Amino acid sequence: MALLSKAVINTREDLDAIAGTQQHADFMAALKGSMIRKENQAVYPDNYNDPDYDGPEIEPILIDVEDLSTIERFGFTKADFED
C-alpha cells in the first residue's frame, strides 16, 4: 500500500503549485475559516487567575473578530474569498 504524501504549504507559490487538487481546496477552506477568530471580551480582576482568588466565576464573553493576517500572509485579500 503506497502512502500518499501531502505537499508542504508555506508560501503562496507552494499553494499555487497544487492548484486543482483536493489539498488545495482544503487549504483554501482553512484560509477562509481563519478570517474570523473568537476573542474574549470579559473583564477580569487582576487576581482572577491566582490560586487564592475567592470571587465569583466570570464567564467569557466571546465575540467574532475579523483577522485577515493569515490570508494576507499568503497574498490574498478578503475579496478573494467573497462568493
FENQUIQUI-V368578 format. One record per residue. N is the residue number from 1. PHI is phi as a letter, one per 20 degrees, with the letter a starting at -180 (none if undefined). BURIAL is # if it has 9 or more other ideal C-beta (glycine too) atoms within 8 Angstrom, else .. Layout:
# FENQUIQUI-V368578
N/PHI/BURIAL
N/PHI/BURIAL
This chain:
# FENQUIQUI-V368578
1/none/.
2/e/.
3/e/.
4/e/.
5/e/.
6/d/.
7/f/.
8/e/.
9/d/#
10/d/.
11/c/.
12/f/.
13/f/.
14/f/#
15/f/#
16/f/.
17/f/.
18/d/#
19/g/.
20/n/.
21/e/.
22/f/.
23/f/#
24/f/#
25/f/.
26/f/.
27/f/#
28/f/#
29/f/.
30/f/.
31/f/#
32/f/#
33/f/.
34/f/#
35/f/#
36/c/#
37/c/.
38/e/.
39/c/.
40/e/.
41/d/.
42/f/.
43/d/.
44/d/.
45/f/.
46/g/.
47/e/.
48/g/#
49/e/.
50/f/.
51/g/.
52/e/.
53/f/#
54/c/.
55/e/.
56/f/.
57/f/.
58/d/.
59/f/.
60/f/.
61/d/.
62/e/.
63/c/.
64/e/.
65/c/.
66/f/.
67/c/#
68/e/#
69/f/.
70/f/#
71/f/#
72/f/#
73/f/.
74/e/#
75/n/.
76/d/.
77/d/.
78/g/#
79/f/.
80/f/.
81/d/#
82/e/.
83/e/.
